[in-house]
Amino acid sequence: MALKIGSTAPKFVLPSTGGKTLNSELDLKGKAFVLYIYPKDFTKVCTAEACEFRDQFEAFRDLDIPVFGISKDDIPTHEKFKKENKLPFDLLSDQGGKVCKAYDALIPLIKMPKRITYLIDKDHKIAAVFSDMFESKGHIQSMLKNLEK
């Protein structure tokens, strides 16, 4: 079950690719953004999803909507994944799964992140959500469709 539309997006501070730390409350204050949570770097569907966000990145950039991918992978793995797939956006490392859990994106028992994408508005409320473990393109299409509204 995903977080409900209209609910407040959980705040987070996570290490990011490029040697940065992202603090959602400070760095994204007054800014809408897309946060897509995925199970693991270098797996088939996760790679397809990341590449789809890469291929559609210009549409998000033109709307001034930053995109962030988040998984439990560590930063060195994210850096390699980002470089190999030429990703123009940052990946965030949630090794302990605390942020994934806050976004209701952890599968119980195995504690693996679900594939879920959130559009978070400038007031940091959930504006849209798309959840599908086995579908990669629908996440991007759903976010773009909601941004057109």
C-alpha positions, 0 to 999 in steps of 0.5 A: 500500500502506498502513501495516500495522495494529499498526505505529507511526504516523509522528510529524509536526509540521505547520501547521494551520488556525486558525493553529496547528501540530500536533505529533502526539507532544506534542499528541496524546499518549495520545490516539487520532485519525483522520487522513485524507489526501486529494489536493486541496481543492475537488475533487469526491470530496475535498469529498464526503469532507470533508463526510461527515466533517463530517456524522459529526463528532458521532460522533467527538467523542462518542468523544473522537476528533479528526479531521484532514484532510491534503493538500499544499494550503497553509494559506490554501487549507485555510482557505477550504476549511474555511470554505466547507464548514463543517468542524468539524475542522482541516486540516493542510498537508503542502506538501512531501509528507513526512508523506504519504510517511511514511504511504505515501500518495503516488502514485509519480512524480506525488507526489499524495496518495492517499485513505487514512484511518488510525485511530491508537490512544492508543499511536499504533499503526495501529488501522485503515486504509481506502484507496480513491481514488474512494470517500468514504463508505467511509472514514468508515464504516470508521473508525466501524465500527472504533471500535465494536469 
